[in-house]
């Protein structure tokens, strides 16, 4: 939850009950499309039902990216050679 919302909710008791009811309705309306979804992947329209499994499979099939120092080593070596 974002800090701004956390801070606002700490003071919710300071507003009248009818305003609290209105705020609750707004929050419920915004959350409704996401409440009954089994996963975040299902929250994105147009994604296949097995999107989460596909993404996890890809994540495990692709080797990790090397550290940035290794990726830039060749570039940094070339720059040092040109500077001399």
C-alpha positions in Angstrom: 0.0 0.0 0.0 1.4 3.4 -0.9 2.4 5.7 2.0 -0.1 8.4 1.1 -3.1 5.9 1.4 -1.7 4.5 4.7 -1.5 8.0 6.1 -5.0 8.9 5.0 -6.5 5.8 6.4 -4.9 6.5 9.8 -7.2 9.5 10.0 -10.4 7.9 8.6 -12.1 8.1 12.0 -12.0 11.9 11.8 -14.5 12.1 8.9 -18.3 11.6 9.3 -19.7 8.1 8.9 -21.5 9.0 5.7 -18.2 10.1 4.1 -16.5 6.9 5.3 -19.3 5.0 3.6 -18.7 6.9 0.4 -15.0 6.2 0.6 -15.6 2.6 1.2 -17.9 2.4 -1.9 -15.2 4.0 -4.0 -12.5 1.6 -2.8 -14.8 -1.4 -3.2 -15.7 -0.4 -6.8 -12.0 0.0 -7.7 -11.1 -3.4 -6.2 -14.0 -5.3 -7.6 -12.3 -6.4 -10.8 -9.4 -7.8 -8.9 -11.0 -9.5 -5.9 -11.9 -12.9 -7.3 -8.8 -13.3 -9.6 -6.6 -16.3 -8.7 -3.4 -14.4 -9.7 -2.0 -11.1 -10.9 -1.6 -12.6 -14.4 -5.4 -13.0 -14.5 -5.8 -9.3 -13.8 -4.5 -8.3 -17.2 -7.1 -8.5 -19.9 -6.3 -10.5 -23.0 -3.7 -12.7 -21.4 -4.1 -16.4 -21.7 -5.2 -18.4 -18.7 -1.8 -20.1 -18.4 0.2 -16.8 -18.7 1.6 -17.1 -15.2 2.9 -20.6 -15.8 4.4 -19.5 -19.1 6.2 -16.5 -17.5 7.6 -18.7 -14.7 8.8 -21.3 -17.3 10.5 -18.6 -19.3 12.0 -17.2 -16.1 13.6 -20.5 -15.3 14.7 -21.3 -18.9 16.6 -18.1 -19.6 20.0 -17.9 -17.9 20.5 -14.9 -15.6 21.9 -11.7 -16.9 25.6 -11.3 -16.0 26.5 -8.5 -13.5 26.6 -5.0 -15.1 30.4 -4.9 -14.5 30.9 -7.9 -16.8 28.6 -6.4 -19.4 30.4 -3.1 -19.5 34.0 -4.5 -19.1 34.6 -4.5 -22.9 33.2 -1.0 -23.3 35.3 0.3 -20.5 38.5 -1.4 -21.8 37.8 0.2 -25.3 37.4 3.6 -23.8 40.6 3.4 -21.8 42.5 2.3 -24.9 41.3 5.3 -26.9 42.1 7.7 -24.1 45.8 6.7 -24.1 
